[in-house]
Amino acid sequence: MRMDRRAIGGFMETMAAMMIVTVALSAFMTVLVYTSVQEEIHKEISTDFLGMLTVTDEGIIGIDDDFANDEAIRKGYASMTIYVSTAGDVDRHTLFVGTETDGRDQMIKNGNIMLYRSDGTRCAAVYEVIAFV
């Protein structure tokens, strides 16, 4: 670094020193924030049970009425609801399991799946899983 007679650096030297301080403070703040972030209390909603569902003439079967409540207790939710409906108007079946809890935040996961019928064919269905936290 070039200094004048009074040992004061020039403009470029001052800017370089300020950039070093800025980078050091940014790194410190990044580490501080990263280490103080809390873990998410609730895990992501699992939809592994959808593979167990099948469609029969009576409706959609594969999980019992207590499954949503048991899953909610296992994951730490207040309650949980599961809604599955086959697509189409001719042979439409729905499954609704669980209870809703008013005044709670909701975590929602939804999508499309292919369900097997009892005769081996497949049909499209939509699902929505809501966890009340």
C-alpha positions as CSV (number, residue, x, y, z in Angstrom):
1,M,0.0,0.0,0.0
2,R,1.3,3.4,-0.8
3,M,1.1,6.0,1.9
4,D,1.8,9.7,1.9
5,R,4.2,11.5,4.4
6,R,1.6,11.4,7.2
7,A,1.1,7.6,6.8
8,I,-2.4,8.0,5.5
9,G,-3.4,5.7,2.7
10,G,-4.9,6.8,-0.5
11,F,-8.5,6.3,-1.8
12,M,-7.9,2.8,-3.3
13,E,-6.2,1.5,-0.1
14,T,-9.1,2.8,2.0
15,M,-11.7,1.1,-0.3
16,A,-9.7,-2.2,-0.1
17,A,-9.7,-2.0,3.7
18,M,-13.4,-1.3,3.8
19,M,-14.2,-4.3,1.5
20,I,-12.2,-6.6,3.8
21,V,-14.1,-5.4,6.8
22,T,-17.4,-5.8,4.9
23,V,-16.6,-9.4,3.8
24,A,-15.5,-10.3,7.3
25,L,-18.7,-9.0,8.8
26,S,-20.9,-10.7,6.2
27,A,-19.2,-14.0,6.9
28,F,-19.7,-13.5,10.7
29,M,-23.4,-12.7,10.2
30,T,-23.9,-15.7,8.0
31,V,-22.4,-18.1,10.5
32,L,-24.4,-16.5,13.3
33,V,-27.7,-16.8,11.5
34,Y,-27.0,-20.3,10.3
35,T,-26.2,-21.6,13.8
36,S,-29.2,-19.9,15.4
37,V,-31.9,-21.2,13.0
38,Q,-34.2,-23.5,14.8
39,E,-35.2,-26.9,13.4
40,E,-38.7,-27.3,12.0
41,I,-40.9,-28.8,14.6
42,H,-43.2,-30.8,12.3
43,K,-41.9,-33.2,9.7
44,E,-43.2,-33.2,6.2
45,I,-46.5,-34.8,5.5
46,S,-46.0,-38.5,4.5
47,T,-48.1,-39.9,1.7
48,D,-46.7,-43.4,1.7
49,F,-50.0,-44.8,2.7
50,L,-51.5,-43.9,-0.7
51,G,-49.8,-47.0,-2.2
52,M,-52.0,-49.2,0.1
53,L,-55.3,-47.9,-1.3
54,T,-57.4,-49.9,-3.8
55,V,-60.7,-49.3,-5.4
56,T,-63.5,-51.8,-5.1
57,D,-67.2,-51.7,-5.9
58,E,-67.9,-50.5,-2.4
59,G,-65.4,-47.7,-2.5
60,I,-61.8,-46.9,-1.7
61,I,-60.3,-49.3,0.8
62,G,-56.8,-49.8,2.4
63,I,-56.8,-47.6,5.5
64,D,-59.1,-47.7,8.5
65,D,-60.9,-44.8,10.1
66,D,-58.4,-44.5,12.9
67,F,-55.4,-44.2,10.6
68,A,-55.4,-40.4,10.3
69,N,-55.7,-40.0,14.1
70,D,-52.9,-42.5,14.7
71,E,-50.7,-40.7,12.1
72,A,-51.4,-37.3,13.7
73,I,-50.4,-38.6,17.1
74,R,-47.2,-40.2,15.7
75,K,-46.2,-37.0,13.8
76,G,-47.2,-34.6,16.6
77,Y,-50.1,-32.9,14.8
78,A,-53.3,-31.8,16.5
79,S,-55.3,-33.7,13.9
80,M,-55.2,-34.8,10.3
81,T,-57.6,-35.3,7.4
82,I,-57.2,-37.5,4.3
83,Y,-59.4,-37.0,1.2
84,V,-59.1,-39.2,-1.8
85,S,-61.5,-39.1,-4.8
86,T,-61.4,-41.1,-8.1
87,A,-61.7,-39.1,-11.3
88,G,-64.6,-39.5,-13.6
89,D,-68.4,-39.4,-13.3
90,V,-69.3,-43.0,-14.1
91,D,-67.7,-44.8,-11.2
92,R,-66.8,-42.1,-8.7
93,H,-65.7,-43.1,-5.2
94,T,-64.5,-40.9,-2.3
95,L,-62.7,-41.6,0.9
96,F,-62.6,-39.1,3.8
97,V,-60.8,-40.0,7.0
98,G,-59.9,-37.9,10.0
99,T,-61.1,-34.9,11.9
100,E,-60.6,-31.2,11.5
101,T,-59.4,-28.8,14.2
102,D,-60.6,-25.3,14.0
103,G,-58.2,-22.4,14.8
104,R,-55.0,-24.3,13.8
105,D,-52.5,-23.7,11.1
106,Q,-52.6,-26.2,8.2
107,M,-50.0,-28.0,6.3
108,I,-51.4,-29.3,3.0
109,K,-50.1,-31.8,0.5
110,N,-52.1,-32.7,-2.6
111,G,-51.7,-34.3,-6.0
112,N,-52.7,-37.0,-8.4
113,I,-52.2,-40.8,-8.1
114,M,-53.1,-43.9,-9.9
115,L,-55.1,-46.4,-7.8
116,Y,-55.5,-50.1,-8.7
117,R,-59.0,-51.6,-8.9
118,S,-59.8,-55.0,-7.5
119,D,-59.9,-56.4,-11.1
120,G,-56.4,-55.2,-11.8
121,T,-57.1,-52.1,-13.9
122,R,-56.0,-48.6,-12.8
123,C,-57.9,-45.4,-12.3
124,A,-56.8,-41.8,-11.7
125,A,-57.5,-40.2,-8.3
126,V,-56.8,-36.9,-6.6
127,Y,-55.7,-36.7,-2.9
128,E,-55.4,-34.0,-0.3
129,V,-53.8,-34.5,3.1
130,I,-54.2,-31.8,5.6
131,A,-52.3,-31.7,8.9
132,F,-53.5,-29.3,11.6
133,V,-50.6,-28.1,13.6
